[in-house]
Amino acid sequence: MFEIQKREYDLILLDIAMPEYTGLDILSQLKKQGVRYKTIVILTASCSKMEDFKEYSEVGVREIVKKPVGLDRLDNVVKSYLMNVI
């Protein structure tokens, strides 16, 4: 079980390239287990497009941010999703 399933998070930043599991492994598992309506932003260095993640939109993928990402850009992304939470 992933931490994503154990708690409610306002925003999840999910890197596609991780050491133990890939972000796609996690998204697939969440989808298989019926997890819905999270707010997930994908971080990736690949040439992926939002269309590549459409099948995970019901899990909660909202946006893809290309790496390397500057702190200003990352800060803007986080703020855009957390504005209505605070």
KOLLO-13618 format. One line per field, with one value per residue (C-alpha): x, y, z; residue in one letter; residue number from 0. Coordinates in nm, 2 decimals. Layout:
! KOLLO-13618
xx: X / ...
yy: Y / ...
zz: Z / ...
code: A / ...
pos: NUM / ...
***
This chain:
! KOLLO-13618
xx: 0.00 / 0.13 / 0.12 / -0.11 / -0.38 / -0.34 / -0.40 / -0.56 / -0.32 / -0.39 / -0.14 / 0.08 / 0.40 / 0.48 / 0.81 / 0.79 / 1.15 / 1.19 / 1.43 / 1.19 / 0.87 / 0.81 / 0.54 / 0.36 / 0.36 / 0.21 / -0.06 / -0.15 / -0.18 / -0.40 / -0.62 / -0.65 / -0.75 / -1.02 / -0.85 / -1.02 / -1.00 / -0.65 / -0.47 / -0.15 / 0.11 / 0.36 / 0.73 / 0.92 / 1.22 / 1.07 / 0.88 / 0.54 / 0.23 / -0.09 / -0.25 / -0.01 / -0.17 / -0.54 / -0.61 / -0.50 / -0.71 / -0.98 / -0.71 / -0.62 / -0.34 / -0.39 / -0.07 / 0.27 / 0.58 / 0.89 / 1.22 / 1.45 / 1.21 / 1.31 / 1.19 / 0.98 / 0.79 / 0.75 / 0.63 / 0.37 / 0.24 / 0.20 / 0.04 / -0.21 / -0.34 / -0.33 / -0.49 / -0.84 / -0.72 / -0.59
yy: 0.00 / 0.34 / 0.65 / 0.81 / 0.56 / 0.60 / 0.98 / 1.27 / 1.51 / 1.85 / 1.79 / 1.50 / 1.56 / 1.23 / 1.18 / 0.92 / 0.81 / 0.68 / 0.41 / 0.13 / 0.20 / 0.41 / 0.68 / 0.48 / 0.17 / 0.38 / 0.53 / 0.19 / 0.04 / 0.34 / 0.29 / -0.08 / -0.02 / 0.23 / 0.53 / 0.84 / 1.22 / 1.29 / 1.60 / 1.47 / 1.66 / 1.44 / 1.54 / 1.39 / 1.44 / 1.25 / 1.39 / 1.28 / 1.48 / 1.50 / 1.27 / 1.00 / 1.02 / 1.06 / 0.71 / 0.83 / 1.14 / 0.97 / 0.89 / 1.25 / 1.34 / 1.71 / 1.83 / 1.73 / 1.94 / 1.88 / 1.84 / 2.02 / 2.25 / 2.58 / 2.67 / 2.96 / 2.73 / 2.46 / 2.72 / 2.85 / 2.50 / 2.42 / 2.75 / 2.71 / 2.39 / 2.50 / 2.84 / 2.71 / 2.48 / 2.75
zz: 0.00 / -0.09 / 0.14 / -0.12 / -0.02 / 0.35 / 0.39 / 0.22 / 0.06 / -0.09 / -0.37 / -0.47 / -0.67 / -0.84 / -1.02 / -1.30 / -1.24 / -0.89 / -0.76 / -0.63 / -0.83 / -1.13 / -1.11 / -1.37 / -1.14 / -0.87 / -1.10 / -1.24 / -0.89 / -0.78 / -1.08 / -1.03 / -0.66 / -0.76 / -0.60 / -0.74 / -0.74 / -0.60 / -0.72 / -0.88 / -1.07 / -1.26 / -1.28 / -1.57 / -1.79 / -2.08 / -2.37 / -2.22 / -2.30 / -2.10 / -2.36 / -2.25 / -1.90 / -2.00 / -1.86 / -1.52 / -1.51 / -1.29 / -1.04 / -1.03 / -1.27 / -1.35 / -1.50 / -1.63 / -1.54 / -1.74 / -1.56 / -1.50 / -1.33 / -1.17 / -0.82 / -0.94 / -1.18 / -0.92 / -0.67 / -0.92 / -0.99 / -0.61 / -0.54 / -0.83 / -0.68 / -0.32 / -0.35 / -0.26 / 0.02 / 0.25
code: M / F / E / I / Q / K / R / E / Y / D / L / I / L / L / D / I / A / M / P / E / Y / T / G / L / D / I / L / S / Q / L / K / K / Q / G / V / R / Y / K / T / I / V / I / L / T / A / S / C / S / K / M / E / D / F / K / E / Y / S / E / V / G / V / R / E / I / V / K / K / P / V / G / L / D / R / L / D / N / V / V / K / S / Y / L / M / N / V / I
pos: 0 / 1 / 2 / 3 / 4 / 5 / 6 / 7 / 8 / 9 / 10 / 11 / 12 / 13 / 14 / 15 / 16 / 17 / 18 / 19 / 20 / 21 / 22 / 23 / 24 / 25 / 26 / 27 / 28 / 29 / 30 / 31 / 32 / 33 / 34 / 35 / 36 / 37 / 38 / 39 / 40 / 41 / 42 / 43 / 44 / 45 / 46 / 47 / 48 / 49 / 50 / 51 / 52 / 53 / 54 / 55 / 56 / 57 / 58 / 59 / 60 / 61 / 62 / 63 / 64 / 65 / 66 / 67 / 68 / 69 / 70 / 71 / 72 / 73 / 74 / 75 / 76 / 77 / 78 / 79 / 80 / 81 / 82 / 83 / 84 / 85
***
